[in-house]
Every structure is written in structure tokens, then in C-alpha cells.
């Protein structure tokens, strides 16, 4: 399920896993990912926030840990917020900076060939 608001979207994400899990374990993994490998791209919160609080948030996804549920030990449901336009713009900026960091240069004459 994806619930659009004026600028922010809520995504009800459902995932089935093979190994049994608990909601607290899922949240620990998501929080660790937000602080580690996905820092700056994914965020994690347990604060009582609403859609407007995520307006212009630079992350591509913000996991609402208060809404994580596990059913039957294998079905995970969590709520993820995003300002998809703002998040997308920030990922494009990240991509541009990464390309510049490795020395990517666009030949000015290439634009006339497009």
C-alpha cells in the first residue's frame, strides 16, 4: 500500500521471510542499516511523527519503527515515509558528486550530439 499526501508518501511494506523473526529484531536491523551502510539514504525513527514532519527530508526512506509488526513469525509489516521528489533530488545530487569525485567529465561537444 502506498498513501500519497501532498508532498510525502507513506508506504506499508510487507515482506515474508524464511526464518522466524521478532519486530524488535527487525527494527534493530533497520536501525543499524540506517546508521551504517545506508546512512544518509535511509533513516529510522520511533518519534511520534506525521506526514508533514517528513516534508523536505533528504532521505529516500524513513522507517517508522513504532509501526513494525510481525505476524506468524514470518510476515513483516512496517511503515516507511518518504518525500519522494526531495529524496530523489538528493540521490541525484549524490550521484553527481560521486561522478565528480572519480573524475567524470562531460565533453561539452557531446551535448550537441544528443
C-alpha positions as CSV (number, residue, x, y, z in Angstrom):
1,X,0.0,0.0,0.0
2,X,1.2,3.5,-0.8
3,X,-0.6,6.5,0.6
4,X,0.2,9.8,-1.2
5,X,-0.2,13.1,0.6
6,X,0.6,16.5,-0.9
7,X,4.4,16.1,-0.7
8,X,5.0,13.0,1.4
9,X,4.2,9.3,0.9
10,X,3.6,6.5,3.4
11,X,4.4,3.0,2.2
12,X,3.0,0.0,4.1
13,X,5.7,-2.5,3.3
14,X,5.0,-6.3,3.7
15,X,7.8,-8.8,3.5
16,X,7.7,-12.6,4.0
17,X,10.9,-14.1,5.4
18,X,12.1,-17.7,5.8
19,X,13.5,-17.5,9.3
20,X,11.2,-16.6,12.2
21,X,11.8,-13.0,13.5
22,X,10.5,-10.6,16.1
23,X,9.6,-7.0,15.5
24,X,12.4,-5.8,17.8
25,X,14.9,-7.8,15.7
26,X,13.6,-6.2,12.5
27,X,13.9,-2.7,14.0
28,X,17.4,-3.4,15.2
29,X,18.5,-4.4,11.7
30,X,16.8,-1.4,10.1
31,X,18.3,1.0,12.6
32,X,21.7,-0.5,12.1
33,X,21.4,-0.2,8.3
34,X,20.3,3.5,8.7
35,X,23.3,4.2,10.9
36,X,25.7,2.2,8.7
37,X,25.7,1.2,5.1
38,X,22.6,3.2,4.2
39,X,23.4,6.3,6.4
40,X,22.0,9.4,4.6
41,X,19.8,7.4,2.4
42,X,17.6,5.5,4.9
43,X,16.7,6.9,8.3
44,X,14.9,5.3,11.3
45,X,12.7,6.9,13.8
46,X,10.5,5.9,16.8
47,X,9.3,9.5,17.3
48,X,5.5,10.2,17.1
49,X,5.7,12.0,13.7
50,X,3.1,12.6,11.0
51,X,3.4,13.1,7.2
52,X,4.2,16.8,7.3
53,X,7.2,16.1,9.5
54,X,8.9,14.3,6.6
55,X,8.4,17.2,4.1
56,X,11.8,18.0,2.6
57,X,13.5,15.2,4.4
58,X,16.6,14.3,2.3
59,X,16.4,10.5,2.9
60,X,14.9,8.2,0.3
61,X,13.1,6.3,3.1
62,X,12.4,6.9,6.8
63,X,11.3,3.7,8.7
64,X,8.7,4.3,11.4
65,X,9.9,1.8,13.9
66,X,6.7,2.3,16.0
67,X,4.7,0.7,13.3
68,X,6.8,-2.5,12.7
69,X,4.7,-5.7,13.2
70,X,5.4,-9.4,12.7
71,X,2.6,-11.8,12.1
72,X,3.1,-15.6,12.4
73,X,6.9,-15.0,12.9
74,X,7.4,-14.7,9.1
75,X,5.4,-11.8,7.8
76,X,7.0,-8.4,8.5
77,X,4.9,-5.2,8.1
78,X,6.5,-1.8,8.5
79,X,5.7,1.8,7.6
80,X,8.1,3.8,5.5
81,X,7.8,7.5,4.9
82,X,9.4,9.5,2.1
83,X,9.2,12.8,0.3
84,X,9.9,11.1,-3.0
85,X,10.7,14.2,-5.0
86,X,13.0,15.7,-2.4
87,X,14.6,12.3,-1.7
88,X,15.1,11.7,-5.5
89,X,16.7,15.1,-5.9
90,X,19.1,14.4,-3.1
91,X,20.1,11.0,-4.7
92,X,20.7,12.7,-8.0
93,X,23.0,15.2,-6.2
94,X,24.8,12.2,-4.5
95,X,25.2,10.6,-7.9
96,X,26.6,13.9,-9.4
97,X,29.1,14.3,-6.6
98,X,30.2,10.7,-6.8
99,X,30.8,11.0,-10.5
100,X,32.8,14.2,-10.0
101,X,34.8,12.5,-7.3
102,X,36.1,9.9,-9.7
103,X,36.9,12.5,-12.3
104,X,33.9,12.0,-14.6
105,X,33.7,14.9,-17.1
106,X,31.2,15.5,-19.8
107,X,32.7,16.7,-23.0
108,X,30.9,20.0,-23.9
109,X,30.7,18.9,-27.6
110,X,28.8,15.7,-26.6
111,X,25.7,17.7,-25.7
112,X,25.4,18.8,-29.3
113,X,25.4,15.2,-30.5
114,X,22.5,14.2,-28.3
